[in-house]
C-alpha cells in the first residue's frame, strides 16, 4: 500500500489517490458500497456530514484500502479532523457516577 503524505489533508490524499487510479466517485461508491455523499464528505473533509465517528472511521478505512492507501496512516489524522460531540436526546439526564456498592443493594431491595 502507498504511504500517505502527511502534508496533505485526509480528503486531499483520498481524492488524489482516486484520481490517480482514474476512478470516479460513483465507481468508488459502487465498489466500496459506501454511499456517494459519504465519500464526497470524506474527500471534502466535511466529517460532520458522516453519520457517526465510528462509521466515519470505518468508511475511511474501507475507502483508503480500496484506493491502495495505508488506512492506519490516514487514521492518525482522524482525531484532530473529526471532534464531533453528540448531544444527549431531549429529556435524557446527564450520566452520574454509579452508586457505591452498598447503596446499590439498598436501591435494589427497595424495588
N, C-alpha and C positions, 0 to 999 in steps of 0.2 A: 504494500500500500504506500501511497505517496505520503510524505510528511506534510504537515500544514505550515504555512507561512504565518508566523505569529504577528507580523506587522499588519496583516490584513484582518478585517473583521471576519467573524464566523460566516456571515452571509456572503461576503465577497469571495471567500475561499470556496464556498459551495457553488456559487454562480460561475466562477472561473473554471472550476473543475467540470461542471456540467457543459459549459460552452466548449471547452477543450475537447470533450468527447462528442460534440455536436449532437447533444440530446436536448430536445425541447422539454419545457416544464411539463407539458401534457404527457410526453413519453415517460418522464421520470415518475409522474404520479401514477401512471398505469403500471409501471414495473414495480414500484415500491408499495403500491396500494395505499399510499398516503394522499389524502385529498389535495388537489391542486392549490387551494387557497392556503393550506398549511405550509406547503413547500415555498410558496411565494412569501409567506410571512418569515420563514427561516432565511431565505435569501435576502430579504429586505431588512432583517434584524428587528422585525416587529414581533418580538417574542410575546408581547402581551396579547396577541391575537390567537395564540395557541391555547388549547383547552385547559391545560394544567402544566406545571413544571415537569412532572413525571412523564406525561405524554410527550411534551416538547423534547425532553432528553431522549426518549425512545425514537421519536421522529428524526432527530438529529443523528442519532447513532445509525439508524437504518439508511438514511439518505447518504451519509458520509460513506458507509460501506458500499452502497450502490455506485457511488462515484469513484471508488478506489482511494478514498482519503482515510486517514487514521482517525477513527471516531474518538478515541481516548484523548488525542491531542486537541481536537476541537472542543471536547467536553471540559477541558481545563479552563477554557474561557467562558464556560456557561454560567457559573455562579455570578460573575460580575455582569454578564449580559442580561440576566433574567432574574431579578429580585422582585418577584411579584408576590404580594400577600393577598390572601383571600379573606374577605370579611366574614364574620360569623353570620349565619342565617338570622333573619329577623325573629326576635323573640328568644334566641338562644342565649344562654348565660355564659359568661366568661368562665372557663375551666378553673377550678380551685385545686388546692393540694388535697391529696387523698386523706381521709380521716386516719387518726392514729389507730394502731391495731386493736386496742381495747374498745375504742369508740365504735369501730365497725361492727363488732359483735353486739353492742348495745343497740345500735340502729337496726340491725337485723332482727334482734329479739323483739323490738317494738313493732316491727312489721307483722 
